[in-house]
Amino acid sequence: MVGMTVSTLLAVQQALGQGQQLDLLQTFKDGGFMMWPLGTMALLGVVVIVWKFIDLQIKTQRTRVLLGETDQLLAEHRIDDAIRRCEESQAPAAAILLAGLKRRKEGTERVMKAIENAGLFELAGLERGLVWLATLANVAPLTGFLGTVIGMIQAFQAIELAGEVEATTVAGGIKVALITTAAGLTIAIPINIAHNYFVTKIDRLVIEMEESAQRMIDALHEIEAKTTTV
């Protein structure tokens, strides 16, 4: 009895799953040809989001490890070891700290300028891919609205050909209009959320690197002061 009940529930669940799949496919077909560019945008958005999430996770982990190690090395006045560690690291902060450490004997202004220039390049690298998300978040709703306009045109054309207004006559065009609008917004909303999340994560990482660069400058001043005193 229990086995029959379980098998029945599984069969119902499978039927519901197939029904949902059929509904999605039918909805995609009912949306018209504008669903193809919208589907492409959705796929591209997922790929970029997954890639950017993994990329930022790796860079954030590497950066925090490097900042902790270089802070310790500079606190111990081991500048050569800190330079060597930055040269070996692939973290975004490595190039920034290395640019400052290599110009430590040229004065504070040159060190700050070198850090700023390196920081601009690294920031551009961290923001790579965000322009795609921003573009998709803006274009997807517009594409959906374009589908809406096309659907309404089809509806009015159907009325013109029929010579009278009936629900079945305009239903197809209105359905296309509603589906494409909903699809465009459904794509744009999560992409926009992901974009803002990545921007916030990058801002936090940049702040950590700036704080570490400031600590490096303070450590270099301390080392220089002790050297001058001796």
Secondary structure by P-SEA (a helix, b strand, c coil): caaaaaaaaaaaaaaaaaaaaaaaaaaaaaaccaaaaaaaaaaaaaaaaaaaaaaaaaaaaaaaaaaaaaaaaaaacaaaaaaaaaaaccccaaaaaaaaaaaccccaaaaaaaaaaaaaaaaaaaacaaaaaaaaaaaaaaaaaaaaaaaaaaaaaaaaaacccccccaaaaaaaaaaaaaaaaaaaaaaaaaaaaaaaaaaaaaaaaaaaaaaaaaaaaaaaaaaaac
